[in-house]
């Protein structure tokens, strides 16, 4: 009896000892797995062929565990490469106009000037991209002007262009670099002083005189307002000198100042574009035009250029209204707007409405009557003779013996 109880106790102790060993093994196996999962965030992936794990029930009831298959440790997950942030959606740009081949005898439009002319020539290229009969020649030189002829001599450069006959129509926009002292006749004059003005006008007249002698149509653009008030005031004075020189030389002056001001009459960076939509017209420097602003100026030029160019080439064969007059022998370019009208006034072919007639004090009489040089009484003024503009068909006859008749 004692021996049987001893055997049962031994079996119980063995089972307890086996359970203790199983628990110890299980804890030993789980500890590094948990630590590894916490540190490296790795997982153990068993192969598809691995049998189910041995449990405590299998150990107590004597089932032989199947041989353990080696456990493969998965590689650490590789995070997907970070994608670059998508660029912000920009405003849809209009598709570029298709470029076409220009005709061999296409009209050559040359754009002279400073950096404003560089932007303008690009805008004109866009405007006339689909016109095979006009080609734009960019002749702009950055940082140039009429003051520093030691840096770039515009009169000398224009003489070379005219000698080569390299263009048909000239567009000029220049002056943003001319607010500085000028050196002429061995002297230096401060900007916008009297001596400066005389020297500047002389160079303007020399430039325009060459174009006039070569019979090249000219469209001279005035300068727009600037963001800085002091600089804008100086540029406005320079533009006024250019306007006077252009009128004197018979050039077409295109004043764009009012096209780039706000409701208060001052500089505005925004304004309506060619389609009427509010857009940025000027660059951040407050001087140059943006692409939309340059396109707007190009549109204005296209309207002024119709006098010379109508899509099929430049037209210089026009009727001369000065033939047979004293002004016919004057040197002049083709019709140039206000400049040409002044020549017509000289010839007497055009009388402006603002001019007072030479015989404004003469009474307008009907045909067959003689003008009155002795004046009229009040009664005579009320009794108009027949044929006078205020007789209305009931006036008295000029030949009547009535005492109120007009004295002869």
DAMO-V464869 format. One record per backbone hydrogen bond with DSSP energy under -0.5 kcal/mol. CO is the residue of the C=O (numbers start at 0). NH is the residue of the N-H. E is the energy in kcal/mol with one decimal. If there is no record, write none. Layout:
BEGIN
co = (CO	CO)
nh = (NH	NH)
e = (E	E)
END
This chain:
BEGIN
co = (0	1	2	3	4	5	6	7	8	9	10	11	12	13	14	15	16	17	18	19	20	21	22	23	24	25	26	27	28	29	30	31	32	33	34	35	35	35	36	42	42	43	44	46	54	55	56	57	58	69	71	71	76	102	106	106	107	107	107	108	109	109	110	111	112	113	113	114	115	116	117	118	119	120	121	122	123	125	127	128	129	130	131	132	134	135	136	136	138	140	146	147	147	151	152	153	154	155	156	157	158	159	160	160	161	167	168	169	170	171	172	174	177	181	181	183	186	188	189	192	193	194	195	196	197	198	199	200	201	202	203	204	205	206	207	208	209	210	211	214	216	217	217	218	218	219	226	227	228	229	230	231	232	233	234	235	236	237	238	239	240	241	242	243	244	245	246	250	251	251	252	253	253	255	256	257	259	261	265	268	268	270	272	276	278	278	280	282	285	287	289	290	291	292	293	294	295	296	297	298	299	300	302	303	304	304	307	312	313	315	318	319	321	324	325	326	335	336	337	338	339	340	341	342	343	343	343	344	349	351	356	358	362	363	365	370	376	377	378	381	383	384	387	390	395	396	401)
nh = (4	5	6	7	8	9	10	11	12	13	14	15	16	17	18	19	20	21	22	23	24	25	26	27	28	29	30	31	32	33	34	35	36	37	38	39	40	41	40	44	73	45	71	49	58	59	60	62	61	71	44	73	78	105	108	134	109	167	168	136	111	170	138	172	140	116	117	118	119	120	121	122	123	124	125	126	127	128	130	99	131	133	102	106	108	137	110	138	112	143	148	150	151	153	156	157	158	159	160	161	162	163	164	165	164	216	109	218	111	220	113	177	179	183	188	186	183	181	192	196	197	198	199	200	201	202	203	204	205	206	207	208	209	210	211	212	213	215	214	216	169	219	251	171	220	253	228	231	232	233	234	235	236	237	238	239	240	241	242	243	244	245	246	247	248	250	249	252	219	253	254	221	255	258	259	260	267	264	261	280	281	278	275	272	270	280	289	285	226	282	293	294	295	296	297	298	299	300	301	302	303	304	305	306	307	308	314	309	315	317	320	322	324	327	328	329	338	340	341	342	343	344	345	346	347	348	349	347	351	354	359	361	364	388	368	372	380	381	382	383	395	387	390	393	385	399	404)
e = (-2.1	-1.8	-2.2	-2.5	-2.3	-2.2	-2.6	-2.6	-2.6	-2.6	-2.9	-2.8	-2.9	-3.0	-3.0	-2.5	-2.3	-2.7	-2.5	-2.4	-3.0	-2.7	-2.7	-2.5	-2.5	-2.1	-1.9	-0.8	-0.7	-2.7	-2.4	-2.4	-2.4	-2.1	-2.2	-2.2	-0.6	-0.8	-0.7	-0.6	-0.9	-0.6	-0.6	-1.7	-1.5	-2.3	-1.9	-1.6	-0.8	-0.5	-0.9	-0.6	-0.6	-1.5	-0.7	-2.8	-0.7	-2.7	-2.1	-3.4	-0.6	-2.7	-2.3	-2.0	-2.9	-0.9	-1.1	-1.7	-2.1	-2.5	-1.4	-1.8	-2.5	-2.0	-1.8	-2.2	-2.5	-1.0	-1.2	-0.8	-0.7	-1.0	-3.3	-2.8	-2.9	-0.6	-2.5	-0.6	-0.6	-1.3	-1.5	-0.9	-2.0	-0.9	-2.3	-2.5	-1.8	-1.6	-1.9	-2.7	-2.2	-1.8	-0.6	-1.8	-0.8	-0.6	-2.8	-2.5	-3.1	-3.1	-1.0	-1.5	-1.8	-0.5	-3.1	-1.8	-2.5	-2.1	-1.8	-2.7	-2.1	-2.2	-2.7	-2.7	-1.8	-1.7	-2.2	-2.8	-1.9	-2.0	-2.7	-2.3	-1.4	-1.4	-2.3	-2.5	-1.8	-2.6	-1.2	-0.6	-2.6	-0.5	-2.1	-2.3	-0.5	-3.2	-0.5	-2.7	-2.2	-1.6	-2.3	-2.1	-1.6	-2.0	-2.5	-1.8	-1.8	-2.0	-2.2	-2.1	-2.1	-2.5	-2.3	-2.1	-1.8	-2.8	-1.0	-0.7	-3.1	-0.6	-0.7	-2.8	-0.7	-0.8	-1.7	-0.7	-1.0	-1.6	-2.8	-3.0	-1.4	-2.8	-1.8	-2.5	-2.1	-0.6	-2.5	-1.8	-1.6	-2.2	-2.8	-2.3	-1.7	-2.0	-2.4	-1.7	-1.7	-2.2	-2.1	-1.3	-1.8	-2.4	-0.6	-1.1	-1.5	-3.0	-2.8	-1.0	-0.6	-1.4	-0.8	-1.3	-2.1	-1.3	-0.6	-1.3	-1.1	-2.1	-1.7	-1.0	-1.9	-2.0	-1.9	-1.9	-0.6	-1.8	-1.1	-0.7	-0.6	-1.3	-1.0	-1.3	-0.7	-0.6	-1.7	-0.5	-1.7	-1.4	-1.8	-0.9	-1.3	-2.0	-2.3	-1.9	-3.3	-1.2	-1.9)
END
